[in-house]
């Protein structure tokens, strides 16, 4: 299955997503609380799927 980086500013939501993904057989390789952490984790991880919440990412991309 997929190796996934989970990104959300809410720790509870990251936990929920991680549980859902692992129950489906995916591997959560890293977690991040914001876009900056996500980019850092992405460069260090070997994930194949990245699902950014674009409207939240715009503030740190500018």
N, CA, C and O atoms as a GROMACS GRO file, in nm:
protein
  248
    1UNK      N    1   0.083  -0.119   0.000
    1UNK     CA    2   0.000   0.000   0.000
    1UNK      C    3   0.088   0.125   0.000
    1UNK      O    4   0.210   0.116  -0.011
    2UNK      N    5   0.024   0.239   0.012
    2UNK     CA    6   0.094   0.368   0.000
    2UNK      C    7   0.165   0.409   0.128
    2UNK      O    8   0.124   0.373   0.238
    3UNK      N    9   0.273   0.484   0.110
    3UNK     CA   10   0.342   0.550   0.220
    3UNK      C   11   0.296   0.695   0.218
    3UNK      O   12   0.306   0.762   0.115
    4UNK      N   13   0.244   0.743   0.332
    4UNK     CA   14   0.174   0.872   0.332
    4UNK      C   15   0.226   0.964   0.441
    4UNK      O   16   0.258   0.921   0.552
    5UNK      N   17   0.235   1.093   0.407
    5UNK     CA   18   0.268   1.200   0.500
    5UNK      C   19   0.137   1.268   0.538
    5UNK      O   20   0.066   1.318   0.451
    6UNK      N   21   0.104   1.269   0.667
    6UNK     CA   22  -0.021   1.328   0.715
    6UNK      C   23   0.009   1.469   0.766
    6UNK      O   24   0.097   1.489   0.849
    7UNK      N   25  -0.066   1.568   0.715
    7UNK     CA   26  -0.046   1.707   0.754
    7UNK      C   27  -0.179   1.768   0.795
    7UNK      O   28  -0.275   1.770   0.717
    8UNK      N   29  -0.185   1.818   0.918
    8UNK     CA   30  -0.301   1.891   0.967
    8UNK      C   31  -0.257   1.968   1.090
    8UNK      O   32  -0.173   1.920   1.166
    9UNK      N   33  -0.312   2.088   1.110
    9UNK     CA   34  -0.271   2.166   1.225
    9UNK      C   35  -0.330   2.115   1.356
    9UNK      O   36  -0.283   2.153   1.464
   10UNK      N   37  -0.430   2.030   1.349
   10UNK     CA   38  -0.492   1.974   1.469
   10UNK      C   39  -0.437   1.834   1.496
   10UNK      O   40  -0.450   1.743   1.414
   11UNK      N   41  -0.375   1.817   1.613
   11UNK     CA   42  -0.317   1.687   1.649
   11UNK      C   43  -0.423   1.577   1.648
   11UNK      O   44  -0.396   1.465   1.606
   12UNK      N   45  -0.543   1.610   1.695
   12UNK     CA   46  -0.650   1.511   1.697
   12UNK      C   47  -0.684   1.464   1.555
   12UNK      O   48  -0.704   1.344   1.532
   13UNK      N   49  -0.690   1.557   1.461
   13UNK     CA   50  -0.723   1.520   1.323
   13UNK      C   51  -0.612   1.437   1.262
   13UNK      O   52  -0.640   1.343   1.186
   14UNK      N   53  -0.486   1.468   1.292
   14UNK     CA   54  -0.375   1.385   1.244
   14UNK      C   55  -0.388   1.244   1.296
   14UNK      O   56  -0.363   1.148   1.223
   15UNK      N   57  -0.427   1.229   1.423
   15UNK     CA   58  -0.444   1.097   1.482
   15UNK      C   59  -0.557   1.021   1.412
   15UNK      O   60  -0.542   0.903   1.382
   16UNK      N   61  -0.669   1.089   1.388
   16UNK     CA   62  -0.782   1.025   1.320
   16UNK      C   63  -0.742   0.980   1.180
   16UNK      O   64  -0.770   0.866   1.142
   17UNK      N   65  -0.677   1.068   1.105
   17UNK     CA   66  -0.634   1.032   0.970
   17UNK      C   67  -0.535   0.917   0.972
   17UNK      O   68  -0.545   0.825   0.891
   18UNK      N   69  -0.440   0.922   1.064
   18UNK     CA   70  -0.340   0.815   1.075
   18UNK      C   71  -0.408   0.681   1.103
   18UNK      O   72  -0.375   0.580   1.041
   19UNK      N   73  -0.503   0.680   1.196
   19UNK     CA   74  -0.575   0.557   1.229
   19UNK      C   75  -0.653   0.504   1.109
   19UNK      O   76  -0.650   0.384   1.081
   20UNK      N   77  -0.722   0.593   1.038
   20UNK     CA   78  -0.799   0.551   0.920
   20UNK      C   79  -0.708   0.492   0.814
   20UNK      O   80  -0.739   0.388   0.755
   21UNK      N   81  -0.597   0.558   0.789
   21UNK     CA   82  -0.506   0.513   0.683
   21UNK      C   83  -0.439   0.380   0.719
   21UNK      O   84  -0.427   0.292   0.633
   22UNK      N   85  -0.396   0.365   0.843
   22UNK     CA   86  -0.330   0.240   0.882
   22UNK      C   87  -0.428   0.125   0.885
   22UNK      O   88  -0.392   0.011   0.854
   23UNK      N   89  -0.553   0.152   0.923
   23UNK     CA   90  -0.655   0.046   0.920
   23UNK      C   91  -0.679  -0.004   0.778
   23UNK      O   92  -0.718  -0.120   0.758
   24UNK      N   93  -0.657   0.081   0.680
   24UNK     CA   94  -0.673   0.043   0.539
   24UNK      C   95  -0.546  -0.016   0.480
   24UNK      O   96  -0.541  -0.049   0.362
   25UNK      N   97  -0.443  -0.031   0.564
   25UNK     CA   98  -0.321  -0.096   0.518
   25UNK      C   99  -0.211  -0.003   0.469
   25UNK      O  100  -0.108  -0.050   0.422
   26UNK      N  101  -0.231   0.127   0.480
   26UNK     CA  102  -0.130   0.223   0.437
   26UNK      C  103  -0.030   0.246   0.550
   26UNK      O  104  -0.057   0.217   0.666
   27UNK      N  105   0.086   0.299   0.514
   27UNK     CA  106   0.190   0.330   0.613
   27UNK      C  107   0.205   0.481   0.624
   27UNK      O  108   0.235   0.548   0.526
   28UNK      N  109   0.183   0.535   0.744
   28UNK     CA  110   0.205   0.677   0.767
   28UNK      C  111   0.352   0.693   0.804
   28UNK      O  112   0.396   0.648   0.910
   29UNK      N  113   0.427   0.758   0.716
   29UNK     CA  114   0.572   0.767   0.735
   29UNK      C  115   0.613   0.891   0.812
   29UNK      O  116   0.724   0.896   0.865
   30UNK      N  117   0.524   0.991   0.820
   30UNK     CA  118   0.554   1.113   0.895
   30UNK      C  119   0.426   1.191   0.917
   30UNK      O  120   0.326   1.170   0.848
   31UNK      N  121   0.432   1.282   1.014
   31UNK     CA  122   0.322   1.372   1.042
   31UNK      C  123   0.378   1.513   1.052
   31UNK      O  124   0.493   1.532   1.090
   32UNK      N  125   0.296   1.612   1.019
   32UNK     CA  126   0.337   1.751   1.029
   32UNK      C  127   0.216   1.836   1.068
   32UNK      O  128   0.102   1.803   1.035
   33UNK      N  129   0.244   1.945   1.140
   33UNK     CA  130   0.137   2.032   1.188
   33UNK      C  131   0.113   2.152   1.098
   33UNK      O  132   0.012   2.221   1.113
   34UNK      N  133   0.205   2.179   1.005
   34UNK     CA  134   0.188   2.294   0.916
   34UNK      C  135   0.265   2.272   0.787
   34UNK      O  136   0.334   2.171   0.770
   35UNK      N  137   0.253   2.366   0.697
   35UNK     CA  138   0.316   2.352   0.567
   35UNK      C  139   0.467   2.347   0.571
   35UNK      O  140   0.529   2.271   0.496
   36UNK      N  141   0.527   2.427   0.657
   36UNK     CA  142   0.674   2.427   0.668
   36UNK      C  143   0.723   2.292   0.716
   36UNK      O  144   0.816   2.235   0.658
   37UNK      N  145   0.661   2.240   0.821
   37UNK     CA  146   0.697   2.106   0.871
   37UNK      C  147   0.672   2.000   0.764
   37UNK      O  148   0.748   1.904   0.752
   38UNK      N  149   0.566   2.017   0.687
   38UNK     CA  150   0.532   1.919   0.584
   38UNK      C  151   0.640   1.913   0.476
   38UNK      O  152   0.679   1.804   0.434
   39UNK      N  153   0.687   2.028   0.433
   39UNK     CA  154   0.792   2.031   0.330
   39UNK      C  155   0.920   1.969   0.385
   39UNK      O  156   0.986   1.893   0.314
   40UNK      N  157   0.955   2.000   0.510
   40UNK     CA  158   1.074   1.941   0.571
   40UNK      C  159   1.060   1.790   0.580
   40UNK      O  160   1.153   1.717   0.546
   41UNK      N  161   0.945   1.743   0.626
   41UNK     CA  162   0.923   1.599   0.639
   41UNK      C  163   0.922   1.532   0.503
   41UNK      O  164   0.973   1.421   0.487
   42UNK      N  165   0.863   1.598   0.404
   42UNK     CA  166   0.854   1.541   0.269
   42UNK      C  167   0.993   1.523   0.208
   42UNK      O  168   1.018   1.423   0.140
   43UNK      N  169   1.082   1.617   0.231
   43UNK     CA  170   1.216   1.606   0.174
   43UNK      C  171   1.296   1.495   0.241
   43UNK      O  172   1.392   1.444   0.182
   44UNK      N  173   1.260   1.458   0.363
   44UNK     CA  174   1.331   1.354   0.436
   44UNK      C  175   1.265   1.217   0.422
   44UNK      O  176   1.327   1.115   0.453
   45UNK      N  177   1.142   1.214   0.376
   45UNK     CA  178   1.067   1.088   0.368
   45UNK      C  179   1.063   1.038   0.224
   45UNK      O  180   1.102   1.108   0.130
   46UNK      N  181   1.015   0.916   0.210
   46UNK     CA  182   1.006   0.857   0.077
   46UNK      C  183   0.861   0.829   0.039
   46UNK      O  184   0.831   0.725  -0.020
   47UNK      N  185   0.773   0.922   0.072
   47UNK     CA  186   0.631   0.903   0.043
   47UNK      C  187   0.599   0.920  -0.104
   47UNK      O  188   0.674   0.982  -0.179
   48UNK      N  189   0.489   0.865  -0.145
   48UNK     CA  190   0.446   0.872  -0.283
   48UNK      C  191   0.320   0.956  -0.300
   48UNK      O  192   0.291   1.002  -0.411
   49UNK      N  193   0.246   0.978  -0.192
   49UNK     CA  194   0.120   1.051  -0.202
   49UNK      C  195   0.125   1.172  -0.110
   49UNK      O  196   0.159   1.160   0.008
   50UNK      N  197   0.091   1.288  -0.165
   50UNK     CA  198   0.087   1.410  -0.086
   50UNK      C  199  -0.044   1.479  -0.116
   50UNK      O  200  -0.069   1.516  -0.231
   51UNK      N  201  -0.128   1.497  -0.016
   51UNK     CA  202  -0.259   1.558  -0.034
   51UNK      C  203  -0.265   1.688   0.045
   51UNK      O  204  -0.319   1.690   0.156
   52UNK      N  205  -0.212   1.796  -0.010
   52UNK     CA  206  -0.213   1.922   0.064
   52UNK      C  207  -0.351   1.986   0.063
   52UNK      O  208  -0.428   1.970  -0.031
   53UNK      N  209  -0.379   2.059   0.167
   53UNK     CA  210  -0.501   2.137   0.175
   53UNK      C  211  -0.462   2.274   0.119
   53UNK      O  212  -0.414   2.360   0.193
   54UNK      N  213  -0.483   2.293  -0.009
   54UNK     CA  214  -0.428   2.406  -0.082
   54UNK      C  215  -0.465   2.540  -0.020
   54UNK      O  216  -0.379   2.628  -0.011
   55UNK      N  217  -0.587   2.559   0.022
   55UNK     CA  218  -0.627   2.688   0.077
   55UNK      C  219  -0.547   2.722   0.203
   55UNK      O  220  -0.526   2.839   0.232
   56UNK      N  221  -0.503   2.621   0.277
   56UNK     CA  222  -0.422   2.644   0.397
   56UNK      C  223  -0.275   2.664   0.362
   56UNK      O  224  -0.202   2.729   0.437
   57UNK      N  225  -0.232   2.611   0.250
   57UNK     CA  226  -0.091   2.618   0.212
   57UNK      C  227  -0.053   2.752   0.152
   57UNK      O  228   0.065   2.787   0.154
   58UNK      N  229  -0.146   2.826   0.102
   58UNK     CA  230  -0.114   2.951   0.032
   58UNK      C  231  -0.041   3.050   0.122
   58UNK      O  232   0.045   3.124   0.073
   59UNK      N  233  -0.072   3.055   0.250
   59UNK     CA  234  -0.012   3.155   0.338
   59UNK      C  235   0.138   3.136   0.352
   59UNK      O  236   0.210   3.235   0.364
   60UNK      N  237   0.188   3.014   0.350
   60UNK     CA  238   0.333   2.994   0.364
   60UNK      C  239   0.402   2.981   0.230
   60UNK      O  240   0.525   2.979   0.225
   61UNK      N  241   0.326   2.972   0.121
   61UNK     CA  242   0.387   2.960  -0.011
   61UNK      C  243   0.420   3.098  -0.069
   61UNK      O  244   0.502   3.108  -0.161
   62UNK      N  245   0.359   3.202  -0.017
   62UNK     CA  246   0.377   3.338  -0.072
   62UNK      C  247   0.512   3.396  -0.036
   62UNK      O  248   0.542   3.509  -0.075
   0.00000   0.00000   0.00000
